[in-house]
Amino acid sequence: MKTKQEKLDAKAEKKYYKTHKNFIKMTWKDVLFYVIDYLVFGVFTISCFFPFYYIFINTVSDNALVSAGKINFYPQGFTLANYIALGNVSDLGTAFIVTITRTILGTVLMVIASAICGYLMTKNDMWHKKFWYRFLVITMYFNAGLIPAYTNLLMLGLTDNFLVYIIPAIVQPYNIILVKTYIESIPSELEESAFIDGASYSKIFMKIIWPLSKPILATIAIFGAVGHWNSFTDSIIYMQNNTGLQTLQHKLYTWLNTTSNLGQLFSQGMSSTEAARFNQQQASVKVIKYTISMVTVLPILVVYPWMQRYFEKGIMLGAVKG
């Protein structure tokens, strides 16, 4: 929150710039640099945005026009029937609830654990601090592998269990290191003054460290939310017998593979009439694929702009320094 003096200074600076901006002269090299800069980043932005836009306009356009390949740059025959039809896809609503519950719960617990562990790693009087910190870093480079991990979770009774999405992802070494580095950038005088007033570690963490660490906590929250939302390999491996707990991305993966395999199988030995009818059905299936893809991507696209200002600040201040 800016103070009154900071607001006055910003207003005076803005007024000065408006008064003297005509005196700022750019050479032809400066102009050329800005033109190339905006052109390159403009093309890059469009190339990143257009695939999402293309999928979206195909999902809200008439399926007949989509099948004919006439939807390229703008929607035609606007309709929401494809999104309404998703309600008929088996277990899609359940998978959506599982995915969003996993994302929210897993992200919250991961952020809390990262904040607490990161704060503890900054305390010199922590028991064997160097050992635990080095042990934490080692886990970033070495792991037991898929089969031992599966066996371990099977023995713990976490397979076909919703907690298999949450518990293994609570402690993330990289996020803890980011939080630790960020907390070390906070002036130590704040903690010292709180200690003088009789505050404990827990009170200092809740009243001082946590509020001041919002940028880096928002940053790792984005990492965690995107990871949980997009993850499907753990659902494939650990939810083989409990289809009710499979994630939305797992359902999409299964749908894509099933339709692709059936398409290759049925397209062999067809007559021209049957092939035309099959191609039309495949086009409808393709639109459903597009629609499911939009449903899986849209929540992250909506949330990210709100978190971007924290992300940019947090990733810079919490960067690992050598």
N, C-alpha and C positions, 0 to 999 in steps of 0.2 A: 504494500500500500504506500503510495507516494505521499510525502509530507507536503504541507502548504508551500514551503519554500521551493521544493523540487518542482511542483506544478508551475510556480511563477517563473522559475528558471527555464523550464521547457517552453512556456508561452513566449518568453522573451527571445529565446533562441529561434523559435519558429517565426516570430515577427522579424527578426534580423535577417533570416534567410529570405523571406518574402521581399524585403526591402533591397537586398543586395544580390539577389539571384541573377539579375540581368548583367551583373559585372563578372559573373563566372563564365569564362570563355573556354571552349573546348577546341582543341586542334582537330584536324581531320583524322589523325590517328586515334584520338579518343572516340570520335564518332564511329569510325570503322570498328573499333573494339566493341562498342555497345551494340552495334548492328549485328555483328557476328555472334556476340554473346547471347542476345535475345533470340536470334535465329536458331542457334544450336539448341538452346534449352527449350525453345518453343517446339521444335521438332521432336526432341526427346520426350517432352511432356505429352504431346499428342500421341506418340508411339506407345506410351505407357497407358494412356487413358482410352485409346480407341478400341482395344479388345473388349474392355468392359462395356463400352458404349455399344459396340456391335452386338454383343450377346444380349444386352438389354433391349435394343430396338427389335431384335428378332423374337423376344419373348412377349412383346406387347403388340405385335403385328399379326395380321391374318395368316393362319397357318398355310393356306393355299399359296399365298404370295411368297412365304418363306420357302415352301417346297419348290417353287419355281425359281428361286434364287434371285428374286427381285428386290430384296431388302438389303441395301448396302450402306446408305448414309442417313436415312431418316425412316421412322416407322410409317407403315401404311396399314389402313384397316385396324385402327387401334382397338385392342381388346385385352381384358384381364382374365380371359377364360383359362389360359395356361396356368396362371397362379391359383385359380380356383380349383383346377383339375388336380393340383398337387395333393388335395385332401383325399383323393382316391388312391394315392400311392400307399402301399402297405407299410404301416408302422412309421411313416415319415414324421407325423406329429410327435410320437413318443421319442423318436431319435432326436428331434429338435429340442425337446425338453431336456433330454439327457445331456446334450451338447452344451446348452446354455447354462444348465445347473453346474456342470463340470467346469465350465469356463469361469463362472462367477466365484464358486467356492474354491476352486484350485488357485485362482489368481489372488484372492484375498488371503488365503493361508500362506501362499508363497511370499507375498509382500510382507506380511507380519513376521514370518520366520527370517526373511532376508534382512529386515530392519533390525531385529533383535540380535541376530548373529553378527551382522556387520558392526553394530555398536559394541558388542562384547570384544570383537577383534581389535578394537581401538584402545582397549584398556590394558595398560602395562601390568597391572596386578592380577590379570586373569591367569588362572592356573595353567602352566605350560602353554602359554599363548603361542609361542613360535612353533611348537610341535603341531598344535591343532590347525594353525594357519597353513603350514606346509602340507599337512595331511589333506586339508581342504583343496589346495591347489593341485595336488597330485591326482585327485579324483577327476579333474578336468581332462587329463591326458590318458588315464588308464581305467579300464573297466573290465569286468569279468566276461562280458559277452552276452549274447542273447540267450543261449541255452542255460547257463548257470542262473541268469536273472529270472528266466521263466520257472526253473526248478525251485528257486528260492521263494518266489511269489506263490507258487503252487503249494509248497509246504506251509506257507503262512496263511493259506486259505483265501488269498486275494484274487485268484482267477475266477472269472464269472461273477465278480463282485465290483460294485461301483467304486469302492475305495481304491481299486488298482489305478484309477485315473488320478487320484488325489495324492495319496501318501508318497509314492516315489518321486513326485514332482514338487514336493514342498521345499526341499533344500536344493537350491541351485547355486553352485559355487561361484559362477561368473557374476550373478546378481549380487551375491554377498560381497564380493570384492568391489563391485561398483559402489555399493552402499558404504562400505568401509572407507573407501577413498574419498567419497563425498563428505562423510562425517568428519574425517580428518581435516577437511578444509574449513570447517566451522570453527570460529575463534574459541580457543580453550578457556578464555577468560569467562565466558558465559557459564561453563560448568563449574569453574572455580568459585565464582560468586555464589552459585547455587549451593555448593558444598559448604561454604561459609555460613549460609543461612540454614544449614541442617538438612538439606534435601538428600534423599537416597538416590542410588543409581536408577531405580525404577521410576522415581518421580522426575528425575532429570530427563530420562528417556521420553516419558510421556509429555512433559510440559515444554521441553526445549528441543530435543533432538528430533522427535517425530514431526512437529510442525515445520521445523526448518528444513527437513529432508523431503518435503513434498515433491520437488522437481525430480529427484532421482527415484523416488518411490513410484511416481507416475510413469517414469521411463521403464522400470522393470515390470510395472503392471501391464504396459503395452506388450512387452516381450512375452510375459506369461499368458495374457489373454489370446494373443495371436497363436502362440504355440498350442494352447489347449483347444482353441476353436478349429485349427487346421489339422490337428493330429488324428490319424486314423489307423496307423500301424499297431498301436497298442490295443485298439478295439478289435482288429483282425486277429491278433495273437492271443489275447486274454479273454475274449468274449465269444469263443467258438460255440459254447453250449447255451448261452443266454442272449438270444437275439433281442430281447427287450431292453438291453442296456447298450446296444450298439449305437455308435455316434452317427450324426448326420453325414459326415464325410465318408464313413464306412458304407452307409446306404448308397451314397452317390457312387462310390467306387464299385460296389457290387452291381449297381444298375448299369454303369458304363460297360463293365466287362461282360455282363450277361447279354446286353443288347448287341454288343460288337460280335460276340461269339455266335449268337443266333443268326446275325446278319450274314456272316461268312458261311454258316452251315446251310441256311435256307436258299441262298442265292444261287447255289449250284444246281444245274439241270432245270431251271425254270423256263417256261415259255415267255414270249414277249409280253403277253397280257398279265401273266402272274408277276413278272419282274416289275412291270409298271406299278401294279397294285402294291407290291412289296416295297418298292422305292418310296411310294407315298406314305406307307406306314412308317418306314424308317425315318422319313423327314419329320413326321409327327413325334417320333421318339427323340429325334435330335433336338426339337424344340423343347421337349420336356427336360432333356439334359441341360440345355441352356438355362431353363427356368430354375432347376435345382441348383445349378452353379451360381446363379444370381442370389438365390436365397442364402447360400452358404457364405458368399462373399460380402453381401450387403451390410450385415451388422458391423463388421470390422471397418468397412469404408465409412460408415456413419460415425463410429466412435472415434476413429483416429484423428479427424480434424480438431475435435475438442481437446485431445490430449497432446497435440503437436507442440504447443508452446512449452509445455512441461518437458516434453521429450527432447527438444533441441537444447534447452538449458541443462537438463539433467545429464544427458549423454556427454556434454562437454565438461561439466564440473566433476562428474563422476568417472571420467576416463581414467584408465589404469596408467599411472605414471611410472616410468622406470627409475 
